[in-house]
Structure formats: structure tokens, C-alpha cells
Amino acid sequence: MMQASAQAQPNIALVKYWGKRDVAANLPATGSISITLDSLWTRMSVNFGVADDLLIVNGVPADEMLPRVTRCLDSVAGKGRAGARVTSASNFPIAAGLASSASAFAALVVAASDAAGCGHERAELSRLAGRASGSAARSLFDGFVELAITSAGIDVTTLAGPAEWPLQVIVAVTEEAGKAVGSGDAMIRCAQTSPFYQSWVDRQDEDLAAARAAIARRDFAKLGAIAEHNCLKMHSVMWGARPPIVYWTKATLACMETVRGLQDAGHAVFFTIDAGPQVKVVCLPESAEAAQAALASTEGVRKTMQSALGIGARKVTVD
Ligand code: DP6
């Protein structure tokens, strides 16, 4: 078989990956902990057997993203492989801090390995996805996922499955356009210029341990406190870079205020924000409806999307 398809969902980091230990190998500077989503998806189909690689994203050729896809296909199937026609579709906005590269590369490695008959195990697929985009390594796994740094590279595991602690996530989309600075370049700038970068890296193990313990005890308040703290620290590192990197907009701040209001009213919710202006709100199921309604009526919010926690990337049949 030379053709295969796969689906992956984005993941949202609660303890963030922000910085690279090795830029060439795309090895993260620290570990991270994330949740894999369920209802947002990217589907990738790979067909080996054309002369030159070709990438079609949501029906449109995407030449600027092709070199990264080509490198990823080489790493999965070897440099001597045939050319590939790769088609991708997502049900959410890409390149705006919504982890589109995570679901895209997670789905790509699964589809490419299957189409080329490589038979890679999940751990190897995760490593290959991580080389293309660090956060993508986590989208191979279900539910609460920890990416640890080891002497051999990365080690990714599920800490708790989606049914073991069924949280809900509301994504408040404030801006659908692509971002000005990609996360990879932004991380490098932070490492080179932000006076806060090294202390961010040094304190990461503490945050990972706190989040791991909160997940093991299903302690929502503790998980929320550590996730918000970790997110705000990451953005402080960016604000301290030269030139500064500010992904937030007025609407981002308005959403954060909405979350504070929900918390004051007794709802179990917390926010996190990645390399973009969107706000992701994690909640216990009983607070999801109130959170969705409050975010949807927050000024500057264009739309909201809701998702449960989901499973890692897998093969699918696409017509
Ligand atoms: C803020 O995985 O997009 O979402 O490895 O350069 O592709 P590259 O970076 P990427 O960075 C994700 C950054 C983040 C935090 C996170 O997901 O942990």
C-alpha cells in the first residue's frame, strides 16, 4: 500500500514547552505536560508515488509549508522514498496559536509510516513528530500526556486517560489570521535575548512535579493554579525578549477577566494561552456550559469551540 490517512487532535500544554535544547534536532529544553483534545482534528492523507512532493491544505496548495513536510517525510520513510502527495484538512483555524502544527505532524507521521509500510511503534512516531514540531510528539498519546527529556531524547507517556479525568476545554477564538512570529523562531529569540529565559528553564521541573501530582490526585484547583502560573511565566519570558513578542490582544485580556469572574462565582475553570491570542479554558464538566456562555459573550471573541479530552493520533479511512 502506498496511500494511507490518519487523524490527530491538537493538544494544549498545561506546563509549556518554550525553548530548545538543540535547535537542529528540535529537542525541547524542558519537559511539558498537555491534554489531547477530542473534537478538533486534522486529517492527513499521504500518497507515495508522484514525482515531487506536493502539499494541499484545506484544498489549497501550501508551498511555504512544504519544506517542513518534506523533511518530516524523509525522516519517516527515508531520503530514497518516492515523492508524496499530501493532503490535509482541519476543522479549526490553522497557525493562530491553536496547535495546528501539533495535530498536523502527529497525523502526518502516522499516515506516512503506514503508507510507506514502515511499521514504526508509537514511541518512534512520537519522536519523529517531535523532530518536526516539539508539541506534535504529545499528540500521539491519549488524555493527560507528559513529555520528559531523557539522555536519549524524549520520552512521552499518558499520565491519565481521557475517561479517567474527563475535563472539558473551551477555546475562545479571538483572531483567525496567522501569527506574526512562529513559535519556533520566538523560542530562539527568547533564549537569546530574554533575561527571564534561564530562570524559566530552571524552574520547569518544579512546575512539572506540581502538575503531575495534581493530575494524580485529580486536584483541579491545584492543576489550575500551576497551569495559569506556568502560562503567565512563559508569556513574561516573551515580553522580556528583544524585540518583544506579545501575542495577546485586548480580547485575550478580556477572556482572562471572564475566567476570573467565573472563578469568583465558584466555577471550576482555568485559562491557558499559547503562542497566539486565543484563550483556552479548561473546566470541570459541570462548569463547561457557564464557561462557554461567558466566553461567547466576551468582547472580541469571534467564536468558541468546545472539546472533551481525546485519544492520540491514529490511522483512519478517508474517501
Ligand atoms: C506555546 O511545537 O509549535 O504551544 O517545535 O518549533 O514546532 P516547534 O514549536 P511548537 O511550540 C509549541 C509552543 C506552545 C507550548 C506547548 O505546546 O507546549
Residues whose N, C-alpha, C, O or C-beta is under 5 A from the ligand:
A	BS01	DP6	A13 V15 K16 Y17 S32 S101 A132 S133 G134 S135 A136 S183 G184 D274 A275
